[in-house]
Amino acid sequence: MNSLTKHNTKVGLYAFLAFALICLAAFLPITAQAVDYTVGSDVANDYATIQDAIDDATVVDNDTLILAAETFTITSPITVDKALTFQGTAGTTLVQAGADLTYMFDIADTVSGVTFTDLELDGASGTYNVQRGINAAAPLTINNVTIQNIAHSSASVIGLYLLDDATLTDLTMSNIGRFGIYADATVAAAAITLDIDGLDLYR
């Protein structure tokens, strides 16, 4: 075999290997990298409202919504149908009812899990009727969250309603009309596991 034939054989082999790698890559799953998006009233933020951010197709599972250090007043339940992290600023990020609400956050059972970190939920009891602070039909993780002032003049009130497993770390609940935490295994039709590390309940 002369040198030219050897060279052509090597080129052909490299071309075949490159083609094989391209074909293999086409069948490999592509894992999207999680992205952080900012939410707040300042125009520099990516979104003005929490629901706008959730509803945008650009925001996908495993992304994080970084909530500004301000008060987010909501007049309808925030529907969560993606596996997101809601990241606030401890002591300064407040989600507050601005109307009568069935839920403040309603988490769909189609998501793999939702996380709330460093924020406060306030039902503004005495001004508005709020039935539930968080209605969670999917796995829930809570880190350093306060749920307070949840009350309703005619309905049973629950601060945190669970239909799936939950990990609760440094959760504070105060002025909740009836139940602070209600894990409803009857509706869930399965056992619910609670992992709790730091829970303060106040009337």
C-alpha positions in Angstrom: 0.0 0.0 0.0 1.6 3.3 -1.0 1.6 6.5 1.1 -1.3 8.0 -0.9 -3.5 5.0 -0.3 -2.7 5.1 3.4 -3.5 8.8 3.6 -6.9 8.2 1.8 -7.7 5.3 4.2 -7.0 7.5 7.3 -9.1 10.4 5.9 -11.9 7.9 5.2 -11.7 6.5 8.7 -11.7 9.9 10.3 -14.7 10.9 8.2 -16.6 7.8 9.2 -15.8 8.3 12.9 -17.0 11.9 12.7 -20.2 10.8 11.0 -20.8 8.1 13.6 -20.4 10.6 16.5 -22.8 13.1 14.9 -25.4 10.3 14.5 -24.9 9.2 18.1 -25.3 12.8 19.4 -28.6 13.1 17.6 -30.0 10.3 19.8 -28.6 11.5 23.1 -30.9 13.4 25.4 -30.2 17.1 25.6 -30.3 18.5 29.2 -31.1 22.2 29.2 -29.3 24.3 31.8 -31.5 25.9 34.4 -31.9 29.7 34.0 -32.5 32.4 36.5 -35.1 35.1 35.7 -35.8 38.2 37.7 -39.4 39.4 38.6 -40.4 42.8 39.9 -41.8 46.2 39.2 -38.4 47.7 38.0 -38.2 47.7 34.2 -34.8 46.2 34.5 -36.4 42.9 35.5 -37.3 40.1 33.1 -41.0 40.1 34.2 -43.3 42.4 36.0 -45.5 39.8 37.7 -45.0 36.3 38.9 -47.8 34.9 36.8 -46.3 36.5 33.6 -43.1 34.7 34.3 -44.7 31.4 34.8 -46.8 31.7 31.7 -44.0 32.6 29.4 -42.9 29.6 27.3 -39.3 30.7 27.7 -39.5 29.7 31.4 -39.3 25.9 31.8 -38.9 23.3 34.4 -36.0 23.7 36.9 -35.7 27.4 36.2 -35.6 29.9 39.1 -37.7 33.1 39.4 -35.8 35.6 41.6 -38.4 37.8 43.2 -37.4 41.4 43.9 -37.3 42.8 47.5 -40.7 44.3 47.3 -44.4 43.5 47.8 -46.2 41.6 45.1 -50.0 42.2 45.4 -52.1 39.5 43.7 -55.8 39.7 42.8 -56.1 36.1 41.5 -54.5 32.8 42.5 -51.0 32.3 41.1 -51.2 29.0 39.1 -47.9 27.1 39.0 -47.8 24.4 36.3 -44.0 24.1 36.0 -41.3 22.8 38.3 -39.9 26.1 39.4 -38.0 27.7 42.3 -39.4 30.9 43.7 -36.4 32.7 45.3 -37.1 35.8 47.4 -35.0 38.1 49.6 -35.4 37.1 53.2 -37.5 39.6 55.2 -38.3 41.8 52.2 -40.1 39.8 49.5 -43.8 39.7 50.3 -46.6 38.2 48.3 -49.8 39.7 49.5 -53.5 39.2 48.8 -55.2 42.2 47.1 -58.6 40.5 46.7 -60.6 37.6 47.9 -58.8 34.4 46.9 -59.4 30.7 46.9 -55.6 30.1 46.9 -52.6 32.4 46.9 -50.5 29.8 45.1 -52.1 26.8 43.3 -49.5 24.1 42.3 -50.7 21.6 39.7 -50.3 17.9 40.1 -48.5 17.7 36.7 -45.2 19.2 37.9 -42.3 17.2 39.5 -41.9 19.7 42.4 -41.8 23.3 43.4 -39.6 25.2 45.8 -40.2 28.4 47.8 -37.3 30.1 49.5 -36.9 33.3 51.5 -40.3 34.9 51.1 -43.5 35.8 53.0 -47.1 35.1 52.0 -49.7 37.4 53.6 -53.5 36.8 53.2 -54.3 40.3 54.5 -56.9 38.9 56.9 -59.5 41.4 58.0 -59.5 42.9 54.6 -59.8 39.9 52.2 -61.0 36.4 52.5 -58.3 33.8 51.6 -59.1 30.1 51.8 -55.6 28.7 51.4 -52.1 30.1 51.3 -50.5 27.3 49.2 -52.5 24.6 47.6 -49.9 22.0 46.6 -50.8 18.9 44.6 -47.2 18.2 43.7 -44.0 17.7 45.8 -43.1 20.9 47.7 -39.9 22.2 49.2 -40.0 25.2 51.6 -37.0 27.0 52.9 -37.3 30.0 55.3 -40.9 31.0 54.4 -43.6 32.7 56.4 -47.3 32.2 55.8 -49.5 34.5 57.8 -52.9 36.2 58.1 -54.9 33.6 56.2 -58.6 33.9 57.1 -62.1 33.5 55.5 -65.5 34.5 56.8 -67.3 31.4 55.6 -64.9 28.7 54.4 -62.5 26.4 56.1 -59.0 27.9 56.1 -55.7 26.2 55.6 -52.3 27.8 55.5 -50.5 25.0 53.6 -52.6 22.2 51.9 -50.6 19.2 50.8 -51.6 16.4 48.4 -48.0 15.2 48.0 -44.7 14.9 49.9 -43.2 18.0 51.3 -39.8 19.1 52.8 -40.3 22.0 55.2 -37.3 23.9 56.6 -37.7 27.0 58.7 -41.4 27.5 58.1 -43.3 30.1 60.2 -47.1 30.3 60.3 -49.1 32.8 62.2 -52.7 34.0 62.4 -54.1 31.1 60.3 -57.9 30.8 60.5 -58.1 27.1 61.2 -55.4 24.6 60.0 -51.8 25.6 59.7 -50.8 22.4 57.7 -53.2 19.9 56.3 -51.8 16.8 54.6 -54.8 15.2 52.8 -53.8 11.6 52.1 -57.5 10.7 51.6 -57.7 12.9 48.5 -54.1 12.0 47.4 -55.0 8.3 47.7 -51.4 7.6 48.9 -49.3 8.2 52.0 -47.8 11.7 52.3 -44.3 12.1 53.7 -43.4 15.2 55.6 -39.8 16.1 56.3 -39.8 19.0 58.8 -36.8 20.9 60.2 -37.8 24.1 61.9 -41.5 24.9 62.2 -43.0 27.8 64.2 -46.8 28.0 64.6 -48.5 31.0 66.2 -52.1 31.9 66.6 
